[in-house]
Amino acid sequence: METANLSTVSEPSHKPGYDISRLTGKLVKLWPYSRGLYPRDILYRVWAAMEQDNAAHLVFHGQQVPSDMIYTWRGDLTEFIKYFDQPTRLLVICECIEDKEIAGFIWFDDVVPGFRALANIFFRRKYYGQVSHEASILAKEYAFDGLGIKSLWAFTPWLWAAKHAESIGFEKIVVLPGLYIVDGQLRDAYVLKLNREE
């Protein structure tokens, strides 16, 4: 991944005085996205990483699209760019240190500074395990210490995603039966929470 100078990726991504070396672990490096500080095609490259795993329908499961399309636009490049062009949404790109490839991305949604945010993740299958685990731990610490968030919430229809969240400290609060509609089928919603002091 063509990288930007980390010293330029500071405001408004995190609080003044935050040590950005904490964004680098043993296996992964996190890059909080800020337009103009990264190569012009970086959002395309992040989207392409998701496409390589044929995972747009998992990430953008909440988008209801017409069934008469030849090609679904759920999570296509246009939707991806529009989705991350929101002031209350922070994209964090995860780069595998060993091969310099995009391993996945994490994003914080509905961010209320100093209060709470929703946490979301996507990792390519080949980075499941140690890489995704370390990146998720670094990202939660970044949310708490870098962004000043007091609590993180997660909502997902995917049991495996809920188990991943629990593996890094989230607590399952409730399961809401049939809350989601994914491709015309009802799916349960797993609601999880992690407080900073925990």
C-alpha positions as CSV (number, residue, x, y, z in Angstrom):
1,M,0.0,0.0,0.0
2,E,1.4,3.4,-1.0
3,T,1.5,5.2,2.3
4,A,1.3,8.7,3.5
5,N,3.6,10.2,6.1
6,L,2.0,9.3,9.4
7,S,3.0,12.7,10.9
8,T,0.6,14.4,8.5
9,V,-2.3,12.3,9.5
10,S,-3.2,14.0,12.7
11,E,-6.1,16.4,12.9
12,P,-9.0,15.9,13.0
13,S,-8.5,12.2,13.3
14,H,-7.4,12.1,16.9
15,K,-6.9,14.2,20.0
16,P,-3.8,16.4,20.3
17,G,-1.0,14.6,22.0
18,Y,-2.1,11.2,20.9
19,D,0.9,9.0,20.2
20,I,0.4,7.8,16.6
21,S,3.0,5.0,17.0
22,R,0.2,3.2,18.9
23,L,-1.5,2.6,15.5
24,T,1.2,0.1,14.7
25,G,1.3,-3.4,16.1
26,K,3.4,-6.5,15.4
27,L,1.2,-7.6,12.4
28,V,-0.8,-4.6,11.3
29,K,-0.7,-0.8,10.9
30,L,-3.8,1.4,11.0
31,W,-4.3,4.4,8.8
32,P,-7.2,6.7,9.8
33,Y,-8.4,8.0,6.4
34,S,-8.5,11.7,5.8
35,R,-9.1,13.0,2.3
36,G,-6.1,14.6,0.7
37,L,-3.5,12.8,2.9
38,Y,-3.6,9.6,1.0
39,P,-3.1,8.6,-2.7
40,R,-6.0,9.6,-4.9
41,D,-7.1,6.1,-5.5
42,I,-7.0,4.8,-1.9
43,L,-10.8,4.4,-1.5
44,Y,-10.9,2.5,-4.7
45,R,-8.1,0.2,-3.4
46,V,-9.9,-0.3,-0.1
47,W,-13.2,-1.1,-2.0
48,A,-11.3,-3.5,-4.4
49,A,-9.9,-5.4,-1.4
50,M,-13.5,-6.0,-0.3
51,E,-14.5,-7.0,-3.8
52,Q,-11.7,-9.5,-4.1
53,D,-13.4,-11.4,-1.2
54,N,-16.9,-11.0,-2.8
55,A,-18.0,-9.5,0.5
56,A,-19.9,-6.3,-0.4
57,H,-23.2,-8.0,0.3
58,L,-22.0,-8.8,3.8
59,V,-20.7,-5.3,4.6
60,F,-23.6,-3.4,3.0
61,H,-26.3,-5.9,4.1
62,G,-28.6,-3.1,5.1
63,Q,-28.9,-1.6,1.7
64,Q,-32.2,-2.7,0.1
65,V,-31.8,-2.8,-3.7
66,P,-34.2,-3.6,-6.6
67,S,-34.2,-7.2,-7.5
68,D,-34.5,-6.5,-11.3
69,M,-31.0,-5.2,-11.7
70,I,-28.5,-7.1,-13.9
71,Y,-25.8,-6.1,-11.5
72,T,-26.7,-5.2,-8.0
73,W,-25.3,-1.8,-6.8
74,R,-25.3,-2.9,-3.2
75,G,-21.8,-1.9,-2.1
76,D,-20.6,-1.0,-5.5
77,L,-17.9,1.7,-5.9
78,T,-20.4,4.6,-6.1
79,E,-22.2,3.4,-2.9
80,F,-18.9,2.8,-1.2
81,I,-17.6,6.3,-1.9
82,K,-20.9,7.9,-0.9
83,Y,-21.1,5.9,2.3
84,F,-17.7,7.0,3.5
85,D,-18.2,10.7,2.5
86,Q,-19.9,11.4,5.8
87,P,-18.6,13.7,8.6
88,T,-19.8,11.4,11.3
89,R,-18.1,8.3,9.8
90,L,-14.3,7.6,10.3
91,L,-12.7,5.0,8.1
92,V,-9.5,3.2,9.4
93,I,-7.6,1.3,6.8
94,C,-5.7,-1.8,8.1
95,E,-2.5,-2.7,6.4
96,C,-0.7,-6.0,6.9
97,I,2.9,-5.3,7.9
98,E,4.3,-8.5,6.3
99,D,2.9,-8.1,2.8
100,K,1.9,-4.4,2.7
101,E,-1.5,-5.3,1.5
102,I,-4.9,-3.9,2.7
103,A,-6.0,-6.6,5.2
104,G,-9.4,-4.9,5.7
105,F,-10.9,-1.8,7.2
106,I,-12.7,-0.7,10.4
107,W,-15.0,2.2,10.6
108,F,-16.6,4.2,13.4
109,D,-20.1,5.4,12.6
110,D,-22.5,7.8,14.2
111,V,-19.6,9.3,16.2
112,V,-20.6,11.6,19.0
113,P,-17.2,13.1,20.2
114,G,-16.5,12.3,23.8
115,F,-19.4,10.0,24.1
116,R,-20.0,7.0,21.8
117,A,-19.6,5.5,18.4
118,L,-20.7,2.4,16.5
119,A,-17.9,0.1,15.6
120,N,-17.8,-1.9,12.3
121,I,-15.3,-4.2,10.7
122,F,-14.4,-6.0,7.5
123,F,-11.3,-8.2,7.0
124,R,-10.3,-10.3,4.0
125,R,-10.5,-14.0,4.7
126,K,-6.8,-14.6,4.4
127,Y,-6.3,-12.1,7.3
128,Y,-8.8,-13.7,9.7
129,G,-7.2,-14.7,13.0
130,Q,-4.2,-12.9,14.4
131,V,-4.1,-10.0,12.0
132,S,-7.8,-9.1,12.3
133,H,-7.6,-9.6,16.1
134,E,-4.7,-7.3,16.6
135,A,-6.1,-4.7,14.2
136,S,-9.4,-4.7,16.1
137,I,-7.7,-4.3,19.5
138,L,-5.6,-1.4,18.1
139,A,-8.7,0.2,16.7
140,K,-10.7,0.0,19.9
141,E,-7.8,1.6,21.8
142,Y,-7.6,4.3,19.1
143,A,-11.3,5.0,19.6
144,F,-11.0,5.3,23.3
145,D,-7.6,7.0,23.7
146,G,-7.3,8.8,20.3
147,L,-10.8,9.9,19.7
148,G,-11.9,10.2,23.3
149,I,-14.9,7.8,22.9
150,K,-16.4,6.5,26.2
151,S,-18.4,3.6,24.7
152,L,-18.4,1.5,21.6
153,W,-21.5,-0.2,20.3
154,A,-21.8,-2.9,17.6
155,F,-24.9,-4.1,15.7
156,T,-24.7,-7.0,13.3
157,P,-26.8,-9.8,11.8
158,W,-23.7,-12.0,11.5
159,L,-23.0,-14.4,14.5
160,W,-19.3,-14.7,13.5
161,A,-18.9,-10.9,13.7
162,A,-20.5,-10.9,17.1
163,K,-18.1,-13.6,18.3
164,H,-15.2,-11.6,16.9
165,A,-16.4,-8.5,18.9
166,E,-16.7,-10.6,22.0
167,S,-13.1,-11.9,21.5
168,I,-11.8,-8.3,21.9
169,G,-13.9,-7.5,25.0
170,F,-17.4,-6.5,23.8
171,E,-20.3,-7.8,25.8
172,K,-23.4,-9.1,24.1
173,I,-26.2,-7.0,25.4
174,V,-29.2,-8.5,23.6
175,V,-30.2,-10.5,20.5
176,L,-33.2,-8.9,18.7
177,P,-35.0,-11.7,16.8
178,G,-35.7,-10.9,13.1
179,L,-34.7,-7.2,13.3
180,Y,-32.7,-7.3,10.0
181,I,-34.0,-8.1,6.6
182,V,-31.1,-9.4,4.4
183,D,-32.0,-10.5,0.9
184,G,-35.6,-10.9,1.8
185,Q,-34.9,-13.0,4.9
186,L,-35.2,-12.1,8.5
187,R,-32.0,-12.2,10.6
188,D,-31.4,-11.6,14.2
189,A,-29.6,-8.5,15.4
190,Y,-26.7,-9.0,17.8
191,V,-26.2,-5.9,19.9
192,L,-22.9,-5.5,21.7
193,K,-21.2,-2.8,23.8
194,L,-17.8,-2.0,25.2
195,N,-17.1,0.7,27.8
196,R,-13.8,2.5,27.9
197,E,-13.2,1.5,31.6
198,E,-13.7,-2.1,30.8
